[in-house]
Amino acid sequence: MGDLEALTEYQIQDMYYLRRITSLGDRFPIRVQQDIYSHTGIKLVGAGTHIGSSHHEKLLRHKLLPSLDHALGIENAVSSPSLMEAARVLLEVSGACPAFMRESLPERPALMDVLAQIPLPPPIAFKLTVMRETQADLFHRSLFISLVCAHAGMRLGLEEQQVIRLATAALLHDIGLMHVDPQLLAPEHRMTDLERRHLYTHPITAWLILKNCQEYSPEVLQGVLQHHERLDGSGYPSGLQTEDTGLFGRLIGMAEIVASCYLRHRLQSSRTSLETILKLNQQQYGAGLLHAFKPFYDQGTGHSSDEFPTQVDLERLRPRFVCMVTAFASWNAIKTQLTPDHAMCRFLRDRMSCMRREATAAGLSPDLNVNDLMIHHQDPQSCEEALVVLNEMRWQIRNLFR
């Protein structure tokens, strides 16, 4: 892990997180609990000081001892009771969660009990509070993913302590995003390669933060570090493959797909779409985990058909299919020019072959004539499923060659 530490050490005290804290201090009571020094021993801010934006430039110029998370305190910090209350609101009020999680089923008290046992040492409670107050969507998304993972862990038959560790990793998996330029997370922003590399370090940043807390086991740290790794080697930050990718990271990755459906409606369709995308990504997470998420796309999800379109415009299907066919045709044209034994070439060849099989299995073979395709997908459900598959294929191909 030495290389990882060197890669993102600066991010633990970067200007983006400092800006979030000092700006929050202008409207929320944040006080210094112990003197803050520079790494050269100069006292910068004394205990009892109310931190605000006026301190930003002074603190930005130094590596701070202790770190801000250890030195600062905040009123109404995230705690076990407040976390459970936020979960209750998410489950009962927001309408974001499926019905089976909102209802008084046996799983409900078990999920709350898991949340109550997540370790929240003061530095992490402080960081989660800053997240809650400055990036509410990220906080609630992390909480939702924690609930989803806890439920999935129970369905997989994990022991109670494993479920708690899994839920802990899920709750904290994206704290590294607090140290990323917020502009990179804006939906309309198109990242450069340099910006993407910066974003791709956020799991390492989270790992660096958590490894200093003895409350978190190696299993939790691994889950946080690996939540963007994929079994086929297409993930980041280390491009791990199969046996090197742990269970927690894979479950968190699948829970992120569930969250995209329920919280941001990226899938723009029904539970059928969620099932389709999870199945399309089985080679990245492992087929044996799919059943753990079945309640989220099965009949008990509580989505009504009125929430989603009953008919998809066929003209939206045509350009997406043409885009996929063009991508495969372009790959066929260039693959013969590549060095066949090169590791990257083998990886691309395997992934493109796998995606071709997935498209064909979904009735969207790249060899189909576009007019024949349009005839076969006249009914709304078939057209909807085809559109979901094509959107996911387009995303996977772009991500693969990126």
N, C-alpha and C positions, 0 to 999 in steps of 0.2 A: 504493500500500500504506500510505500514511500513516494513513488512517482505521483500517485494521486494527490497526496498531501501537498507536494510541491506545486502541482498544477493549479490548485484552487485555494491555497492558503490566504491569498489576498482577498478572496471573496468573503471571508468571514467578517472582515471589517470594511467592506466595500461601500462606496458612496450611495448606492441605491438603498441598502438597508438602513444606513445612517440617516438618509433623507426621510425615509418612512418614519423612523423613530422621532426625529426632531420636529417634523411637521405635525405628527400626532401629538407631540408635547405641547403644541400651541393651543390645542383644544381638549386635551385629556391630561390629567395629573400624572406626570412621570417624574419621579425623583431619584436622585443618586443615593444609593444605599451605602456605598463605600467609596472612598476617594478613588478617582480615576487618574492614572498616571500614563505618561508616554513610556515606551519601552526603554527609554534612556533615563527614566527615573524622575522626570519633571511632572509635578502635580498639575493637572489640567483643570479638573473640576472637583470641588469638595463635596463631601457627603451632605445631604440635605438640600442640594441645589435642585431647582425645578428646571428640567431640560426642555428646551424649545429650539426653534429654528435658528435663533441667534447663536447657538453653540455649534452649528453644523460645520462651518469652515474651520473652526479651531480644532474640533475633534477629527475632521477629515485628514488633517495634515500628519497624523500620528498613528502608529500602531498602538492600540490601547491595552492597558493592563489595569484591572482584569477586563475581560470582554464586556461589551455593553449588556449582553444578556445576563451576566453575573453581577454587574454593577448597578443595574437599574431596577426599580420597582414601579408597579403601576396599580392603580385602584381597579377593583372589580376584575382582577385577573382571571383567566380561564382556570377552572378547578373542576374536580369530578362532578359536583352538583350542577355547575353551570354548563358543563359538557352534556350532562344528561338532559337538562332543560332545553338546550339547543337541539338535541336529538328529538325530544318530544315535539318541539315546534316543527321540526323538519318532517317528522312522521305524521303528525296530526293536522297541522295547520297549512303548511306550504302546498300540500297536494303533490309534491314531487315524488314521493315514495309510492310504491305499489300497494294495493289494498292489503295484501297479506301481511305487510309490515306495519300497517296502520291499525289493523284490527287487534283485538285482544286474544291473540293466539299464543300457544305455549312459547313460541320463539321470542315474543315481545319482551317479557321480563328477563329472559336469558340475555338478550342483546343489551338491555340496560345494565345488567349485572356486569357484563364484559366491559362496557364503557367505564363503570365505576372503578374497575380495577386497573385501568391504564395508568402507568406511572407518569406523574407530571411534576418532576423536580422544578424548582423556581425558575431556572433559566429557560426551560422549555415552555413552562406556563407563560412566561413573559413573551416569548417569541410567538406563541399561538395567539396571545392577546393582541399583539401588534398585527398579526395576520387577520384576526377577526375584525379589528377596527379599521384597517386600511385596505384589505382585500377580502371583503366579506364573501364574495363568490368562491374564492379559493378555499376559505375556511369551511364553508358549508359543503363544498364538493369533497373536501378531505374527510369530513365527518360522515358524509353519505357513503363514501368508499369504505370507510372503516366499518360501518354497519353492514354493508354488502359483504365484505370479507369475513366478518364475524359469522354471518349467516351461512356463507359458503363453507367456512371452516367447520361449522357444526354439521352440515350435510355430509362433509367428507369424513366425519367421525374423528376429528382431531381431539386430543385431550384438552381439558379446560384451559390449562396454562398455555398450550400452543395457540388456542383461539385468542386468548388475551394478547399474546405476543404478536400474532398476526394482525389483530385490530390495532395494536399500538403502531406497528410498522405502517399500516395503511393510513392511520391518522397523520403520521409525521412524514410520509413519503415525499411530500412536495414542499417541505419547509425551505429547501434550497432555492425555490423560486422567489423567496423573499430577497435574495441577493442578486437577482437578475433585473436588468433594465426593464421596467414595466412596459416600455414601448414594444418590446419584442413579443409581448403576450397579447397585444391588441389584435383583434380578429382581422382587421384590414391591413396590418403590416406585413410586408413581404421581406423575409429575412435574407440577408447576404450570407455567404458561406462562413464568414468570420462571426457574425451574430449567431448563426446556428451552432457553431462550435462552443460559443459562450453559453448558449442555452443548454447544450448537451452535457455541460458539467454540473448541472444542478443536483443530480443524484449524489455526486461526489461531495458537493458542498454540504448536503444534508448528512451524509455519512460522517464527515469531519466534525460537524456540530454534535452529533449524537454520541460519537465514540468517546467524548469527554464526560459522558454521564454514565456512571456505573450502574444505573437503574436499567439500562437497556442491554439485552443479551446479544451475543454475536448473531443469533438468528434474526433479531429485529434489524440490526445494522445491515445484514446481508440483504434482507427484503427491501430496505430503503435504497440501498446502492443498486440493486438489480431490477427495479420495477420497470425499467425501459429495456432490459435485455430480452432477447427472444431466442427460442430454441434453435432457430435456423441461422443464428449468427447475425441477423439483420438489425439487432438492437444496439443500444449504447449505454454506458460510455465505453465498454470494453469489447463489444462484439462477441460475447460469450456464446457457446454452443452447448446443446443438449445437457450433458452431465454436469456442466459447470454452473447451470442456472438453477437456483433454488426454488422451492415450492412457493414461498411467500412472495417473491418477486413476480412469479407468473400469475398468482391469484390477484395481486394488486393490479397487474396489467389488464386482466380480464374485467376486474371491477371498474376500471377506468372506462372500458367500453360501455358497461351498464350505465355508468354515470353520464356518459355522453348522450345516451338515449333519454334518460329520465330528467336530467337537469338542463341540458342545452338543446335537446331535441335535434342533435346533429343527424340522426337517422331519418328524421322527418317521416316516420311511419309507425306502424304498429309493432307489437311484440314479435311478429313474424320477422321483421327487419332485424331486430336484435338477435334472434336465433340464427338468422342467415349470416350475419357478420361474425358472430362467435364461431360458427362452424367454418366459415371461410378462413378464420385465423387459427384453426386448431393446430396447424403445423408450427405455429409460433409459440403456443402455450402448452400444448399437449392435449390429445383427445380425451384422456381420462379425467379431465377437470370439467368438461362441459356440463355434466349432470349436476354439478354443484350450483350452477346458476339457472337451472331449469325453471324454478319458481318465478324468475324475473321475466321470462317470456312465455310461460305456460298460462293456462286459463285463469289462474288466480291473480293476475297482475292488476286487474281493476281498471284497465284502460277501456273506455267505451269506443265503439266504432266512430262515434261522432267527433272524437278528438283528432282523427286522422282522415285524410282525403279518401273518398271511396273510389275515386278514379284518377289515374295518373295520365296526363297528357302524353299520348304516344309520341308526339314530336320531341319530347324530352328524351325519349329512349334512343332515337335514331343517332343523334350526334355523339352520345356517350358510347354507343356500340362502335361507331366508326372510329372513335378515338382509341378504343381498346384494340380493334383490328389493326389500325395503323401502327400502334406500339409494337404488337407482335410481328408485324411485317418488317418494321425497322430493325427489330432484334434479329430476325432471320437473316437480314441483309448484312449485318455487321458481325455476327457471331463467328462467321468463318474466317474473319480477318484477325481474330483475337488468338492469343497464345493458349491453346487448349489446356495445358497443364498448369497454368497460372492459377493460384488459389482464388483470386477474385473472379476469374473467368469461370471456374468451376462453380463458384457460389452463384453467380448470375445465371448460369445455365440451369442449375438445379432449381432456383427460385422461379425462373420463367417457365420451366417445364411444369412445375407444381401449379403455378397459376393457370396455365393452359388447361391442365386436368380439372382444376376447380371450376373454371369457366364452362368447360364442356359438361361437367356433371350438373351444372346449374342450367343447362339448356342454352348456353350462350357461346357455343364453340366459335372461335375466331375464323373458322372455315365457312361459317354460315353466310349466306347472302342476306344483306340487310333487309330486303323486302320479305324474305321468308321469315326472318326473325319477327318482323312487325306483325305478320299474320298469326304467328304462334303465340303472341302475347296480347291478344285483343281483350281478354277479360281483365278487370281491374286488379285482382290479386296477383295474377301472373305478371302483369306489367309492373306492379309495385315491387315484387320480388326481384324482377330483372333489373329494375332501376337501382335497387339497393346493391345488388351484386356488382353492377357496372361502376357505380360510384366508389365502392370499396376497392375494386380492381384498379381504378384510375389512381386512387390514393396510394395503394400498395406499389404500383409501378413507379410513380413519382418518387416515393420514399426510397425505393430500392436503388434507383439510379442516382439519387441525391448522395 
